[in-house]
Amino acid sequence: MSAWAEGDPLEVAPRLLGAVLTHGGVSVRLTEVEAYAGPLDPGSHAHRGRTPRNAVMFGPPGRLYVYFVYGMHYCANLVTGPDGDPGAVLLRAGEVVDGLEVARGRRPSSTDRDLARGPARLCRVLGIDLEHNGIRPDLAPGEAVSDISTGPRVGLRLAAERPWRFWITGDPTVSTYRPAAARRRTGR
């Protein structure tokens, strides 16, 4: 991986579209990503500082920050900022371009379009879990993408309105936008 995938996450995120991530016998062309700007971003895991969970986000760049969510899914971010600056880009969705049979085996009830459509699905087809937190991924630039859309980030309660989600316009593997569900308080 080279400098094209390092720097400010808002600049790196659109450059990652079309890049090919290879892991676990599967290659995925990235079609959707989200930028997270560290301590200045209330939506970022690094907003409140360094913890054992998010330590990889604090550098060096070019590594995967993998976390477990909802007690059942893994999600992966590419750390983009320099050492000490925890910027990262969530890898949200992609198209399987190699290793299709392996990917189908990891998500047997899915259509090919949906194999890596969403961050947890993407990790599942690539075989990425917490064991891969901190690795340098096999990520290569793809063909330049000219038609890029941007919009609010998915599922966040804080700073969701920031248009820091980027996707290849019209690509069928882009995930469905869902705002965060309102939390319900139960009174006693």
C-alpha positions as CSV (number, residue, x, y, z in Angstrom):
1,M,0.0,0.0,0.0
2,S,1.3,3.5,-0.8
3,A,0.6,7.1,0.0
4,W,-2.7,7.1,-2.0
5,A,-4.3,5.4,1.0
6,E,-2.8,7.7,3.7
7,G,-3.7,11.1,4.9
8,D,-6.9,13.0,5.9
9,P,-9.7,10.4,5.9
10,L,-12.0,12.8,4.0
11,E,-9.5,12.9,1.2
12,V,-8.6,9.2,1.3
13,A,-12.2,7.9,1.5
14,P,-13.2,8.7,-2.1
15,R,-9.8,7.5,-3.4
16,L,-10.5,4.1,-1.9
17,L,-13.5,3.6,-4.1
18,G,-12.6,1.1,-6.8
19,A,-9.6,-0.2,-4.8
20,V,-9.3,-4.0,-4.4
21,L,-9.0,-5.5,-1.0
22,T,-7.8,-9.1,-0.9
23,H,-7.9,-11.4,2.1
24,G,-8.8,-15.0,2.9
25,G,-8.9,-16.1,-0.7
26,V,-11.4,-13.4,-1.7
27,S,-10.9,-10.0,-3.5
28,V,-13.5,-7.2,-3.1
29,R,-13.6,-4.0,-5.2
30,L,-14.7,-1.3,-2.7
31,T,-17.9,0.5,-3.6
32,E,-18.8,2.3,-0.4
33,V,-16.8,3.8,2.5
34,E,-17.2,6.2,5.4
35,A,-14.7,8.7,6.8
36,Y,-14.0,9.2,10.5
37,A,-12.0,12.1,11.7
38,G,-10.7,11.0,15.1
39,P,-11.0,13.3,18.1
40,L,-12.8,16.1,16.2
41,D,-15.5,13.7,15.1
42,P,-18.2,12.6,17.7
43,G,-19.0,9.6,15.4
44,S,-15.5,8.2,15.6
45,H,-14.4,5.5,18.1
46,A,-11.4,7.8,18.8
47,H,-13.5,10.8,19.8
48,R,-12.9,10.3,23.5
49,G,-9.2,9.3,23.2
50,R,-7.2,6.2,23.0
51,T,-8.4,2.9,24.6
52,P,-7.3,-0.7,24.3
53,R,-10.1,-1.3,21.8
54,N,-9.2,1.6,19.4
55,A,-5.4,1.8,19.9
56,V,-4.8,0.7,16.3
57,M,-6.6,3.8,15.0
58,F,-3.8,6.0,16.5
59,G,-1.3,4.7,13.9
60,P,0.7,3.9,12.0
61,P,-1.4,4.4,8.8
62,G,-2.1,1.5,6.5
63,R,-3.4,-1.0,9.1
64,L,-6.9,-2.4,9.7
65,Y,-8.8,-1.4,12.8
66,V,-11.2,-4.2,13.3
67,Y,-14.0,-4.1,15.9
68,F,-16.9,-6.3,17.1
69,V,-20.3,-4.7,17.1
70,Y,-23.8,-5.7,18.3
71,G,-22.3,-8.9,19.8
72,M,-22.2,-10.6,16.4
73,H,-20.5,-8.7,13.6
74,Y,-17.0,-7.5,12.7
75,C,-16.3,-4.3,10.9
76,A,-13.0,-3.0,9.5
77,N,-11.6,0.5,9.0
78,L,-8.4,1.4,7.2
79,V,-6.3,3.7,9.4
80,T,-5.2,6.7,7.3
81,G,-3.8,9.3,9.6
82,P,-0.2,9.6,10.6
83,D,1.0,8.2,14.0
84,G,-1.0,9.8,16.8
85,D,-3.8,11.1,14.5
86,P,-6.6,8.5,14.6
87,G,-8.3,9.1,11.2
88,A,-9.8,6.1,9.6
89,V,-12.1,5.0,6.8
90,L,-14.8,2.3,7.4
91,L,-14.9,-0.2,4.6
92,R,-18.7,-0.4,4.1
93,A,-19.4,-2.4,0.9
94,G,-17.9,-3.9,-2.2
95,E,-18.2,-6.3,-5.1
96,V,-16.6,-9.7,-5.0
97,V,-14.2,-9.8,-8.0
98,D,-12.2,-12.9,-7.2
99,G,-12.8,-15.9,-5.0
100,L,-16.5,-15.9,-5.6
101,E,-17.0,-19.6,-4.5
102,V,-15.2,-18.9,-1.3
103,A,-17.3,-15.8,-0.6
104,R,-20.5,-17.8,-1.4
105,G,-19.4,-20.5,1.1
106,R,-19.0,-17.8,3.8
107,R,-22.5,-16.4,3.0
108,P,-24.4,-19.2,1.5
109,S,-27.9,-17.7,1.6
110,S,-26.9,-14.4,0.0
111,T,-27.2,-13.3,-3.6
112,D,-23.9,-12.4,-5.3
113,R,-24.9,-8.7,-5.2
114,D,-25.4,-8.9,-1.4
115,L,-22.3,-10.9,-0.6
116,A,-20.3,-7.8,0.6
117,R,-23.1,-5.3,0.8
118,G,-22.5,-3.8,4.2
119,P,-19.5,-3.6,6.5
120,A,-20.2,-6.8,8.5
121,R,-20.9,-8.8,5.3
122,L,-17.7,-7.4,3.7
123,C,-15.7,-8.7,6.7
124,R,-17.5,-12.0,6.6
125,V,-16.7,-12.8,2.9
126,L,-13.1,-11.7,3.4
127,G,-12.7,-13.8,6.6
128,I,-11.7,-10.7,8.7
129,D,-12.3,-10.8,12.4
130,L,-10.6,-9.5,15.6
131,E,-7.5,-11.7,14.9
132,H,-6.8,-9.3,12.0
133,N,-6.9,-6.1,14.0
134,G,-3.7,-4.2,13.2
135,I,-2.6,-6.1,10.1
136,R,-1.5,-4.4,6.9
137,P,-4.1,-5.4,4.3
138,D,-3.5,-6.4,0.8
139,L,-5.1,-3.3,-0.8
140,A,-4.4,-2.1,-4.4
141,P,-5.7,0.9,-6.2
142,G,-8.3,0.1,-8.8
143,E,-9.5,1.9,-11.8
144,A,-10.3,5.6,-11.2
145,V,-13.9,6.2,-10.3
146,S,-15.4,9.4,-11.7
147,D,-19.1,9.2,-10.5
148,I,-19.0,9.4,-6.7
149,S,-21.9,10.2,-4.5
150,T,-21.7,11.4,-0.9
151,G,-24.2,11.5,2.0
152,P,-24.8,11.0,5.7
153,R,-23.1,8.2,7.5
154,V,-25.1,5.1,8.4
155,G,-26.4,4.2,11.8
156,L,-24.8,7.0,13.8
157,R,-26.5,9.0,16.6
158,L,-23.8,11.7,16.7
159,A,-22.6,13.6,13.7
160,A,-24.5,11.4,11.3
161,E,-25.5,14.3,9.1
162,R,-22.0,14.9,8.0
163,P,-21.8,13.9,4.3
164,W,-18.8,11.6,5.0
165,R,-20.1,8.5,3.4
166,F,-18.9,8.0,-0.2
167,W,-20.1,5.5,-2.8
168,I,-19.9,4.7,-6.5
169,T,-23.1,6.2,-7.9
170,G,-25.6,3.6,-9.0
171,D,-23.5,0.6,-8.0
172,P,-25.8,-2.2,-7.0
173,T,-23.5,-3.4,-4.2
174,V,-23.8,-0.2,-2.2
175,S,-25.6,-0.8,1.1
176,T,-29.0,0.7,1.9
177,Y,-28.9,3.9,3.9
178,R,-30.4,3.5,7.3
179,P,-30.3,6.3,9.9
180,A,-29.7,5.3,13.5
181,A,-32.7,3.9,15.3
182,A,-33.9,6.1,18.2
183,R,-33.1,4.7,21.6
184,R,-36.1,4.0,23.8
185,R,-35.9,4.7,27.5
186,T,-37.8,2.4,29.7
187,G,-39.1,4.0,32.9
188,R,-39.8,2.2,36.1
